[in-house]
Amino acid sequence: MKTDLKGLNALETEQWAVEHGLAPYRGRQIRHWLLNRLAVSCDEMQNLPKPVRTLVRESALIAPLEEITTLTSEDGTRKYLFRLQDGHLIESVLIPERDHLTLCISSQAGCAMGCRFCLTGKQGFKRDLAPSEIIEQIILVKRSLVLRERLTNIVLMGMGEPLANYDAVIRAIGNMVAADGMNLSHKKITLSTCGLVPEITRLGQDTTVNLAVSLNAADDATRSRLMPVNRKYPIRRLIQACREFPLPNRRMITFEYILI
């Protein structure tokens, strides 16, 4: 089985290189091409000798997603449809707004949360995304940007509940913000959750990305009807977790409401 390099951290990539007979610095070069230079083919890695590129091609998974189609709305919003290696489909959405360009990415194929207003929830849960599949959405969209377009914000608000795929999401965020990875700012990344209270607490301990909470109701009866997660984690517990969530540099938690 090929190694999914975009899901490895820096040390793991160096170890992979050594295990395949390469010097550790080759691992750093490969990581730079994949996460910083946004390579989706070994042929793009021009400063690597041909034998090294051949080794990577034969031993590593470089492009875990296939772009199927892109739809553009009148306001410039773009919806990308991607196919995973096993055939499942996921979506990402690029949203332009004044001087911002925000990319909404998926963390799961389908969703198990069952929110009544969400079409993804009605499709049911297929599987969690691997860290590389989360990251690859950013890579493919950034490669599609035209002159003078610059991605400014990432939101984990697409298909799936990010905190239900906690370990993969945290690993993906690690590669997003690493100086030797995608080198994105924590301040420009927001994770949106339906309200998994224990994982909200873990998130505050493990990273400093922004938090958004899909609230949608101010009382438990209404929220439980709209969002089954509220039956396990009612509003009181959710708000308490938010009060305890660390907010560096005067950042704020975003509470999301859908008008139904």
Secondary structure, DSSP 8 states (H G I E B T S, - for coil): --EEGGGS-HHHHHHHHHHTT--HHHHHHHHIIIIIS--SSGGG-TTS-HHHHHHHHHHEE---EEEEEEEE-TTS-EEEEEEETTS-EEEEEEEEETTEEEEEE-SEEE-SS--TT-HHHHH-EEEE--HHHHHHHHHHHHHH--TT----EEEE-SSS-GGGGHHHHHHHHHHHH-TTTT---GGGEEEEES--HHHHHHHHHH---EEEEE---SSHHHHHHH-THHHHS-HHHHHHHHHHS--GGG---EEE----
